[in-house]
Amino acid sequence: MQKVLSWILMFLAAGLFFTVFLYVASIVIPLLLLVVVFGLGWIRYKQQKALKLSDDVGLRQRRRRPQGEIIDAEYEIIDDDKR
């Protein structure tokens, strides 16, 4: 009789632990998924912001007044004895 009671108590304890595990998992797993989704969204937001800033800097440089090019040339003075 004592063996039967110990087996029943063991199965009840296992069922209780499994039930508690399911309750805890039903709270923890969605929270972890929410943290992962929020983290991925934050990373994507930062990447888009950095990309926009880098494009904006390039756009400002393209809009600037073009500066003269440096041309490497030699000039020869031609003197035709005209004074």
Phi and psi restraints in degrees (range 20) as a CNS / XPLOR table:
assign (resid 1 and name C) (resid 2 and name N)
       (resid 2 and name CA) (resid 2 and name C) 1.0 -67.6 20.0 2
assign (resid 2 and name N) (resid 2 and name CA)
       (resid 2 and name C) (resid 3 and name N) 1.0 -35.3 20.0 2
assign (resid 2 and name C) (resid 3 and name N)
       (resid 3 and name CA) (resid 3 and name C) 1.0 -64.5 20.0 2
assign (resid 3 and name N) (resid 3 and name CA)
       (resid 3 and name C) (resid 4 and name N) 1.0 -40.3 20.0 2
assign (resid 3 and name C) (resid 4 and name N)
       (resid 4 and name CA) (resid 4 and name C) 1.0 -65.6 20.0 2
assign (resid 4 and name N) (resid 4 and name CA)
       (resid 4 and name C) (resid 5 and name N) 1.0 -43.2 20.0 2
assign (resid 4 and name C) (resid 5 and name N)
       (resid 5 and name CA) (resid 5 and name C) 1.0 -64.2 20.0 2
assign (resid 5 and name N) (resid 5 and name CA)
       (resid 5 and name C) (resid 6 and name N) 1.0 -39.4 20.0 2
assign (resid 5 and name C) (resid 6 and name N)
       (resid 6 and name CA) (resid 6 and name C) 1.0 -66.5 20.0 2
assign (resid 6 and name N) (resid 6 and name CA)
       (resid 6 and name C) (resid 7 and name N) 1.0 -38.0 20.0 2
assign (resid 6 and name C) (resid 7 and name N)
       (resid 7 and name CA) (resid 7 and name C) 1.0 -66.2 20.0 2
assign (resid 7 and name N) (resid 7 and name CA)
       (resid 7 and name C) (resid 8 and name N) 1.0 -41.7 20.0 2
assign (resid 7 and name C) (resid 8 and name N)
       (resid 8 and name CA) (resid 8 and name C) 1.0 -63.1 20.0 2
assign (resid 8 and name N) (resid 8 and name CA)
       (resid 8 and name C) (resid 9 and name N) 1.0 -45.2 20.0 2
assign (resid 8 and name C) (resid 9 and name N)
       (resid 9 and name CA) (resid 9 and name C) 1.0 -63.3 20.0 2
assign (resid 9 and name N) (resid 9 and name CA)
       (resid 9 and name C) (resid 10 and name N) 1.0 -37.5 20.0 2
assign (resid 9 and name C) (resid 10 and name N)
       (resid 10 and name CA) (resid 10 and name C) 1.0 -64.8 20.0 2
assign (resid 10 and name N) (resid 10 and name CA)
       (resid 10 and name C) (resid 11 and name N) 1.0 -44.2 20.0 2
assign (resid 10 and name C) (resid 11 and name N)
       (resid 11 and name CA) (resid 11 and name C) 1.0 -66.9 20.0 2
assign (resid 11 and name N) (resid 11 and name CA)
       (resid 11 and name C) (resid 12 and name N) 1.0 -37.3 20.0 2
assign (resid 11 and name C) (resid 12 and name N)
       (resid 12 and name CA) (resid 12 and name C) 1.0 -65.2 20.0 2
assign (resid 12 and name N) (resid 12 and name CA)
       (resid 12 and name C) (resid 13 and name N) 1.0 -40.8 20.0 2
assign (resid 12 and name C) (resid 13 and name N)
       (resid 13 and name CA) (resid 13 and name C) 1.0 -65.3 20.0 2
assign (resid 13 and name N) (resid 13 and name CA)
       (resid 13 and name C) (resid 14 and name N) 1.0 -42.1 20.0 2
assign (resid 13 and name C) (resid 14 and name N)
       (resid 14 and name CA) (resid 14 and name C) 1.0 -63.1 20.0 2
assign (resid 14 and name N) (resid 14 and name CA)
       (resid 14 and name C) (resid 15 and name N) 1.0 -42.0 20.0 2
assign (resid 14 and name C) (resid 15 and name N)
       (resid 15 and name CA) (resid 15 and name C) 1.0 -63.6 20.0 2
assign (resid 15 and name N) (resid 15 and name CA)
       (resid 15 and name C) (resid 16 and name N) 1.0 -40.4 20.0 2
assign (resid 15 and name C) (resid 16 and name N)
       (resid 16 and name CA) (resid 16 and name C) 1.0 -64.8 20.0 2
assign (resid 16 and name N) (resid 16 and name CA)
       (resid 16 and name C) (resid 17 and name N) 1.0 -44.9 20.0 2
assign (resid 16 and name C) (resid 17 and name N)
       (resid 17 and name CA) (resid 17 and name C) 1.0 -63.1 20.0 2
assign (resid 17 and name N) (resid 17 and name CA)
       (resid 17 and name C) (resid 18 and name N) 1.0 -40.7 20.0 2
assign (resid 17 and name C) (resid 18 and name N)
       (resid 18 and name CA) (resid 18 and name C) 1.0 -65.0 20.0 2
assign (resid 18 and name N) (resid 18 and name CA)
       (resid 18 and name C) (resid 19 and name N) 1.0 -41.3 20.0 2
assign (resid 18 and name C) (resid 19 and name N)
       (resid 19 and name CA) (resid 19 and name C) 1.0 -64.1 20.0 2
assign (resid 19 and name N) (resid 19 and name CA)
       (resid 19 and name C) (resid 20 and name N) 1.0 -43.7 20.0 2
assign (resid 19 and name C) (resid 20 and name N)
       (resid 20 and name CA) (resid 20 and name C) 1.0 -63.6 20.0 2
assign (resid 20 and name N) (resid 20 and name CA)
       (resid 20 and name C) (resid 21 and name N) 1.0 -39.9 20.0 2
assign (resid 20 and name C) (resid 21 and name N)
       (resid 21 and name CA) (resid 21 and name C) 1.0 -60.5 20.0 2
assign (resid 21 and name N) (resid 21 and name CA)
       (resid 21 and name C) (resid 22 and name N) 1.0 -43.7 20.0 2
assign (resid 21 and name C) (resid 22 and name N)
       (resid 22 and name CA) (resid 22 and name C) 1.0 -64.3 20.0 2
assign (resid 22 and name N) (resid 22 and name CA)
       (resid 22 and name C) (resid 23 and name N) 1.0 -41.2 20.0 2
assign (resid 22 and name C) (resid 23 and name N)
       (resid 23 and name CA) (resid 23 and name C) 1.0 -63.3 20.0 2
assign (resid 23 and name N) (resid 23 and name CA)
       (resid 23 and name C) (resid 24 and name N) 1.0 -45.3 20.0 2
assign (resid 23 and name C) (resid 24 and name N)
       (resid 24 and name CA) (resid 24 and name C) 1.0 -65.9 20.0 2
assign (resid 24 and name N) (resid 24 and name CA)
       (resid 24 and name C) (resid 25 and name N) 1.0 -42.4 20.0 2
assign (resid 24 and name C) (resid 25 and name N)
       (resid 25 and name CA) (resid 25 and name C) 1.0 -65.4 20.0 2
assign (resid 25 and name N) (resid 25 and name CA)
       (resid 25 and name C) (resid 26 and name N) 1.0 -33.7 20.0 2
assign (resid 25 and name C) (resid 26 and name N)
       (resid 26 and name CA) (resid 26 and name C) 1.0 -69.7 20.0 2
assign (resid 26 and name N) (resid 26 and name CA)
       (resid 26 and name C) (resid 27 and name N) 1.0 -18.0 20.0 2
assign (resid 26 and name C) (resid 27 and name N)
       (resid 27 and name CA) (resid 27 and name C) 1.0 -96.2 20.0 2
assign (resid 27 and name N) (resid 27 and name CA)
       (resid 27 and name C) (resid 28 and name N) 1.0 -43.2 20.0 2
assign (resid 27 and name C) (resid 28 and name N)
       (resid 28 and name CA) (resid 28 and name C) 1.0 -72.6 20.0 2
assign (resid 28 and name N) (resid 28 and name CA)
       (resid 28 and name C) (resid 29 and name N) 1.0 -43.7 20.0 2
assign (resid 28 and name C) (resid 29 and name N)
       (resid 29 and name CA) (resid 29 and name C) 1.0 -63.3 20.0 2
assign (resid 29 and name N) (resid 29 and name CA)
       (resid 29 and name C) (resid 30 and name N) 1.0 -46.2 20.0 2
assign (resid 29 and name C) (resid 30 and name N)
       (resid 30 and name CA) (resid 30 and name C) 1.0 -63.4 20.0 2
assign (resid 30 and name N) (resid 30 and name CA)
       (resid 30 and name C) (resid 31 and name N) 1.0 -34.9 20.0 2
assign (resid 30 and name C) (resid 31 and name N)
       (resid 31 and name CA) (resid 31 and name C) 1.0 -64.3 20.0 2
assign (resid 31 and name N) (resid 31 and name CA)
       (resid 31 and name C) (resid 32 and name N) 1.0 -42.6 20.0 2
assign (resid 31 and name C) (resid 32 and name N)
       (resid 32 and name CA) (resid 32 and name C) 1.0 -63.6 20.0 2
assign (resid 32 and name N) (resid 32 and name CA)
       (resid 32 and name C) (resid 33 and name N) 1.0 -41.8 20.0 2
assign (resid 32 and name C) (resid 33 and name N)
       (resid 33 and name CA) (resid 33 and name C) 1.0 -63.7 20.0 2
assign (resid 33 and name N) (resid 33 and name CA)
       (resid 33 and name C) (resid 34 and name N) 1.0 -38.3 20.0 2
assign (resid 33 and name C) (resid 34 and name N)
       (resid 34 and name CA) (resid 34 and name C) 1.0 -64.1 20.0 2
assign (resid 34 and name N) (resid 34 and name CA)
       (resid 34 and name C) (resid 35 and name N) 1.0 -41.0 20.0 2
assign (resid 34 and name C) (resid 35 and name N)
       (resid 35 and name CA) (resid 35 and name C) 1.0 -64.5 20.0 2
assign (resid 35 and name N) (resid 35 and name CA)
       (resid 35 and name C) (resid 36 and name N) 1.0 -41.5 20.0 2
assign (resid 35 and name C) (resid 36 and name N)
       (resid 36 and name CA) (resid 36 and name C) 1.0 -65.2 20.0 2
assign (resid 36 and name N) (resid 36 and name CA)
       (resid 36 and name C) (resid 37 and name N) 1.0 -45.1 20.0 2
assign (resid 36 and name C) (resid 37 and name N)
       (resid 37 and name CA) (resid 37 and name C) 1.0 -64.2 20.0 2
assign (resid 37 and name N) (resid 37 and name CA)
       (resid 37 and name C) (resid 38 and name N) 1.0 -42.6 20.0 2
assign (resid 37 and name C) (resid 38 and name N)
       (resid 38 and name CA) (resid 38 and name C) 1.0 -62.9 20.0 2
assign (resid 38 and name N) (resid 38 and name CA)
       (resid 38 and name C) (resid 39 and name N) 1.0 -42.0 20.0 2
assign (resid 38 and name C) (resid 39 and name N)
       (resid 39 and name CA) (resid 39 and name C) 1.0 -62.9 20.0 2
assign (resid 39 and name N) (resid 39 and name CA)
       (resid 39 and name C) (resid 40 and name N) 1.0 -43.2 20.0 2
assign (resid 39 and name C) (resid 40 and name N)
       (resid 40 and name CA) (resid 40 and name C) 1.0 -66.3 20.0 2
assign (resid 40 and name N) (resid 40 and name CA)
       (resid 40 and name C) (resid 41 and name N) 1.0 -39.2 20.0 2
assign (resid 40 and name C) (resid 41 and name N)
       (resid 41 and name CA) (resid 41 and name C) 1.0 -64.3 20.0 2
assign (resid 41 and name N) (resid 41 and name CA)
       (resid 41 and name C) (resid 42 and name N) 1.0 -39.5 20.0 2
assign (resid 41 and name C) (resid 42 and name N)
       (resid 42 and name CA) (resid 42 and name C) 1.0 -65.2 20.0 2
assign (resid 42 and name N) (resid 42 and name CA)
       (resid 42 and name C) (resid 43 and name N) 1.0 -42.7 20.0 2
assign (resid 42 and name C) (resid 43 and name N)
       (resid 43 and name CA) (resid 43 and name C) 1.0 -62.7 20.0 2
assign (resid 43 and name N) (resid 43 and name CA)
       (resid 43 and name C) (resid 44 and name N) 1.0 -43.8 20.0 2
assign (resid 43 and name C) (resid 44 and name N)
       (resid 44 and name CA) (resid 44 and name C) 1.0 -63.5 20.0 2
assign (resid 44 and name N) (resid 44 and name CA)
       (resid 44 and name C) (resid 45 and name N) 1.0 -40.4 20.0 2
assign (resid 44 and name C) (resid 45 and name N)
       (resid 45 and name CA) (resid 45 and name C) 1.0 -61.6 20.0 2
assign (resid 45 and name N) (resid 45 and name CA)
       (resid 45 and name C) (resid 46 and name N) 1.0 -45.4 20.0 2
assign (resid 45 and name C) (resid 46 and name N)
       (resid 46 and name CA) (resid 46 and name C) 1.0 -65.2 20.0 2
assign (resid 46 and name N) (resid 46 and name CA)
       (resid 46 and name C) (resid 47 and name N) 1.0 -38.7 20.0 2
assign (resid 46 and name C) (resid 47 and name N)
       (resid 47 and name CA) (resid 47 and name C) 1.0 -65.5 20.0 2
assign (resid 47 and name N) (resid 47 and name CA)
       (resid 47 and name C) (resid 48 and name N) 1.0 -42.4 20.0 2
assign (resid 47 and name C) (resid 48 and name N)
       (resid 48 and name CA) (resid 48 and name C) 1.0 -64.3 20.0 2
assign (resid 48 and name N) (resid 48 and name CA)
       (resid 48 and name C) (resid 49 and name N) 1.0 -39.6 20.0 2
assign (resid 48 and name C) (resid 49 and name N)
       (resid 49 and name CA) (resid 49 and name C) 1.0 -65.4 20.0 2
assign (resid 49 and name N) (resid 49 and name CA)
       (resid 49 and name C) (resid 50 and name N) 1.0 -42.9 20.0 2
assign (resid 49 and name C) (resid 50 and name N)
       (resid 50 and name CA) (resid 50 and name C) 1.0 -65.4 20.0 2
assign (resid 50 and name N) (resid 50 and name CA)
       (resid 50 and name C) (resid 51 and name N) 1.0 -39.2 20.0 2
assign (resid 50 and name C) (resid 51 and name N)
       (resid 51 and name CA) (resid 51 and name C) 1.0 -65.6 20.0 2
assign (resid 51 and name N) (resid 51 and name CA)
       (resid 51 and name C) (resid 52 and name N) 1.0 -41.0 20.0 2
assign (resid 51 and name C) (resid 52 and name N)
       (resid 52 and name CA) (resid 52 and name C) 1.0 -64.9 20.0 2
assign (resid 52 and name N) (resid 52 and name CA)
       (resid 52 and name C) (resid 53 and name N) 1.0 -42.0 20.0 2
assign (resid 52 and name C) (resid 53 and name N)
       (resid 53 and name CA) (resid 53 and name C) 1.0 -64.1 20.0 2
assign (resid 53 and name N) (resid 53 and name CA)
       (resid 53 and name C) (resid 54 and name N) 1.0 -41.6 20.0 2
assign (resid 53 and name C) (resid 54 and name N)
       (resid 54 and name CA) (resid 54 and name C) 1.0 -68.5 20.0 2
assign (resid 54 and name N) (resid 54 and name CA)
       (resid 54 and name C) (resid 55 and name N) 1.0 -36.5 20.0 2
assign (resid 54 and name C) (resid 55 and name N)
       (resid 55 and name CA) (resid 55 and name C) 1.0 -67.2 20.0 2
assign (resid 55 and name N) (resid 55 and name CA)
       (resid 55 and name C) (resid 56 and name N) 1.0 -37.1 20.0 2
assign (resid 55 and name C) (resid 56 and name N)
       (resid 56 and name CA) (resid 56 and name C) 1.0 -65.2 20.0 2
assign (resid 56 and name N) (resid 56 and name CA)
       (resid 56 and name C) (resid 57 and name N) 1.0 -39.8 20.0 2
assign (resid 56 and name C) (resid 57 and name N)
       (resid 57 and name CA) (resid 57 and name C) 1.0 -64.8 20.0 2
assign (resid 57 and name N) (resid 57 and name CA)
       (resid 57 and name C) (resid 58 and name N) 1.0 -43.4 20.0 2
assign (resid 57 and name C) (resid 58 and name N)
       (resid 58 and name CA) (resid 58 and name C) 1.0 -64.2 20.0 2
assign (resid 58 and name N) (resid 58 and name CA)
       (resid 58 and name C) (resid 59 and name N) 1.0 -37.0 20.0 2
assign (resid 58 and name C) (resid 59 and name N)
       (resid 59 and name CA) (resid 59 and name C) 1.0 -66.7 20.0 2
assign (resid 59 and name N) (resid 59 and name CA)
       (resid 59 and name C) (resid 60 and name N) 1.0 -41.3 20.0 2
assign (resid 59 and name C) (resid 60 and name N)
       (resid 60 and name CA) (resid 60 and name C) 1.0 -63.4 20.0 2
assign (resid 60 and name N) (resid 60 and name CA)
       (resid 60 and name C) (resid 61 and name N) 1.0 -38.0 20.0 2
assign (resid 60 and name C) (resid 61 and name N)
       (resid 61 and name CA) (resid 61 and name C) 1.0 -68.7 20.0 2
assign (resid 61 and name N) (resid 61 and name CA)
       (resid 61 and name C) (resid 62 and name N) 1.0 -34.6 20.0 2
assign (resid 61 and name C) (resid 62 and name N)
       (resid 62 and name CA) (resid 62 and name C) 1.0 -73.9 20.0 2
assign (resid 62 and name N) (resid 62 and name CA)
       (resid 62 and name C) (resid 63 and name N) 1.0 -29.6 20.0 2
assign (resid 62 and name C) (resid 63 and name N)
       (resid 63 and name CA) (resid 63 and name C) 1.0 -79.1 20.0 2
assign (resid 63 and name N) (resid 63 and name CA)
       (resid 63 and name C) (resid 64 and name N) 1.0 -19.7 20.0 2
assign (resid 63 and name C) (resid 64 and name N)
       (resid 64 and name CA) (resid 64 and name C) 1.0 -59.7 20.0 2
assign (resid 64 and name N) (resid 64 and name CA)
       (resid 64 and name C) (resid 65 and name N) 1.0 153.0 20.0 2
assign (resid 64 and name C) (resid 65 and name N)
       (resid 65 and name CA) (resid 65 and name C) 1.0 -59.9 20.0 2
assign (resid 65 and name N) (resid 65 and name CA)
       (resid 65 and name C) (resid 66 and name N) 1.0 130.0 20.0 2
assign (resid 65 and name C) (resid 66 and name N)
       (resid 66 and name CA) (resid 66 and name C) 1.0 -63.9 20.0 2
assign (resid 66 and name N) (resid 66 and name CA)
       (resid 66 and name C) (resid 67 and name N) 1.0 134.5 20.0 2
assign (resid 66 and name C) (resid 67 and name N)
       (resid 67 and name CA) (resid 67 and name C) 1.0 -93.8 20.0 2
assign (resid 67 and name N) (resid 67 and name CA)
       (resid 67 and name C) (resid 68 and name N) 1.0 154.3 20.0 2
assign (resid 67 and name C) (resid 68 and name N)
       (resid 68 and name CA) (resid 68 and name C) 1.0 -61.8 20.0 2
assign (resid 68 and name N) (resid 68 and name CA)
       (resid 68 and name C) (resid 69 and name N) 1.0 146.8 20.0 2
assign (resid 68 and name C) (resid 69 and name N)
       (resid 69 and name CA) (resid 69 and name C) 1.0 -83.3 20.0 2
assign (resid 69 and name N) (resid 69 and name CA)
       (resid 69 and name C) (resid 70 and name N) 1.0 149.2 20.0 2
assign (resid 69 and name C) (resid 70 and name N)
       (resid 70 and name CA) (resid 70 and name C) 1.0 -89.7 20.0 2
assign (resid 70 and name N) (resid 70 and name CA)
       (resid 70 and name C) (resid 71 and name N) 1.0 119.2 20.0 2
assign (resid 70 and name C) (resid 71 and name N)
       (resid 71 and name CA) (resid 71 and name C) 1.0 -110.5 20.0 2
assign (resid 71 and name N) (resid 71 and name CA)
       (resid 71 and name C) (resid 72 and name N) 1.0 127.3 20.0 2
assign (resid 71 and name C) (resid 72 and name N)
       (resid 72 and name CA) (resid 72 and name C) 1.0 -92.5 20.0 2
assign (resid 72 and name N) (resid 72 and name CA)
       (resid 72 and name C) (resid 73 and name N) 1.0 102.2 20.0 2
assign (resid 72 and name C) (resid 73 and name N)
       (resid 73 and name CA) (resid 73 and name C) 1.0 -143.2 20.0 2
assign (resid 73 and name N) (resid 73 and name CA)
       (resid 73 and name C) (resid 74 and name N) 1.0 152.6 20.0 2
assign (resid 73 and name C) (resid 74 and name N)
       (resid 74 and name CA) (resid 74 and name C) 1.0 -108.1 20.0 2
assign (resid 74 and name N) (resid 74 and name CA)
       (resid 74 and name C) (resid 75 and name N) 1.0 132.3 20.0 2
assign (resid 74 and name C) (resid 75 and name N)
       (resid 75 and name CA) (resid 75 and name C) 1.0 -104.9 20.0 2
assign (resid 75 and name N) (resid 75 and name CA)
       (resid 75 and name C) (resid 76 and name N) 1.0 138.7 20.0 2
assign (resid 75 and name C) (resid 76 and name N)
       (resid 76 and name CA) (resid 76 and name C) 1.0 -112.2 20.0 2
assign (resid 76 and name N) (resid 76 and name CA)
       (resid 76 and name C) (resid 77 and name N) 1.0 129.0 20.0 2
assign (resid 76 and name C) (resid 77 and name N)
       (resid 77 and name CA) (resid 77 and name C) 1.0 -87.2 20.0 2
assign (resid 77 and name N) (resid 77 and name CA)
       (resid 77 and name C) (resid 78 and name N) 1.0 123.7 20.0 2
assign (resid 77 and name C) (resid 78 and name N)
       (resid 78 and name CA) (resid 78 and name C) 1.0 -102.8 20.0 2
assign (resid 78 and name N) (resid 78 and name CA)
       (resid 78 and name C) (resid 79 and name N) 1.0 121.4 20.0 2
assign (resid 78 and name C) (resid 79 and name N)
       (resid 79 and name CA) (resid 79 and name C) 1.0 -116.7 20.0 2
assign (resid 79 and name N) (resid 79 and name CA)
       (resid 79 and name C) (resid 80 and name N) 1.0 114.1 20.0 2
assign (resid 79 and name C) (resid 80 and name N)
       (resid 80 and name CA) (resid 80 and name C) 1.0 -98.2 20.0 2
assign (resid 80 and name N) (resid 80 and name CA)
       (resid 80 and name C) (resid 81 and name N) 1.0 24.3 20.0 2
assign (resid 80 and name C) (resid 81 and name N)
       (resid 81 and name CA) (resid 81 and name C) 1.0 57.7 20.0 2
assign (resid 81 and name N) (resid 81 and name CA)
       (resid 81 and name C) (resid 82 and name N) 1.0 36.6 20.0 2
assign (resid 81 and name C) (resid 82 and name N)
       (resid 82 and name CA) (resid 82 and name C) 1.0 -101.4 20.0 2
assign (resid 82 and name N) (resid 82 and name CA)
       (resid 82 and name C) (resid 83 and name N) 1.0 124.3 20.0 2
